[in-house]
Amino acid sequence: MTVNGIDVREEYFDNVATGVEIELDDEQTGLARPWNPDDIRVGTKQFSLRNILDLIDDRDLELAPDFQRNTVWKPRQKSRLIESIMLQIPLPAFYFAEDANGMMRVVDGLQRLSTVHSYVRGGRQAFALTDLEYLDSAEKKRFEELTPALQRRINNAQIVVHVIDPTTPPGVKYDIFKRINTGGTPLNAQEIRHCMSGERSRSFLKRCTHTPEFDRATGGHFRDHIRMDDREVVLRYCAFWLNGVDGYVREGSMDIFLEKTTSILDDPREVSEGRLEELHESFRSAMEKSYEIFGDYAFRKWPWGANARNPINRPLFETWSYVLDQYDLADLIRRKSLVVDAARDLMTRDRAYIDAITTSTGDPKKVRLRFDLASRAAQASL
């Protein structure tokens, strides 16, 4: 869609609009950077499904909690997976990442294992099989209702697991996952980061997305986004707040920048609890200021002559949330009309700025340009 000559394309998932503008970044088509092949350390193990389910219940194997994409699988898909296991059809290999304490995290095969676990260990919440192709005797039955023979087939089914060794550098783990991420609906970058990250960063990002200030600034329907875009824009704010624009330019890649920020957030030696609380309060303040200035058009392309509310634009989110938080709220409100006019002028007349928030958005020169121009606009009348 073109709005007053400005290109706006909304992302769709499962034929439903996500409310987020597509970010046209050439970096997304390939790996973030090359790495030393000697750093790849992946071993192969074999487990029974019973072993795997026990590991999940004992919390020795993590299924990336709060991962919304699990809900995408339809009842028929789930049932056909269970039927395949009962038919003794081998499952494709899984990938786990192991940490220094022996704890493992699923990085490929999350939906399959979540489905099996919910069926076998779900108790009253377990789903009943439906629309089976061969095993009519198991139709409409939960695990406890299956014959002992079918229960044993599921529990004793053998699966092959490739385990990424804990000595493998985090960046290499991330790139390995990008290479193996070829399932039915490939995960996007933030979904990969979520599966690879620790509980500390996941909880913090979720906490930020559940603030009333974030809800208000993003239109009230963005939290718990089906593709985790809500978590990504918060992570972008955190990345620039912690490292600045110069930190991004040094990395030269949004993937690397956000991946390293996730690792920092997970490490209390890098970001203390006090610093994390300061970051949370700054984020809330940034959201409040963004809404007070731009209202329902916050983080959206809003050129002159356009009144429809466009999807959320990630580059606009990262720049304006960071820039506006550098100013006092009362001062911003006093200069509101001038700041808004300056921002809309950029979105209407400055082709370099429009390009910087639309195409090849990870280019360090474009990142610096959009931050510099937004900073100038925020200084209107100073």
Helices and strands as residue ranges (DSSP letters): E 2-3, E 6-7, E 10-13, E 16-21, G 26-29, G 37-39, E 42-48, H 49-57, E 61-62, G 68-72, H 75-86, E 94-98, E 104-108, H 110-120, G 123-125, G 136-138, G 143-145, H 148-156, E 158-164, H 170-180, H 189-196, H 199-209, H 212-217, H 229-251, H 254-266, H 273-294, G 295-297, H 314-324, H 329-334, H 336-349, H 351-356, H 364-378
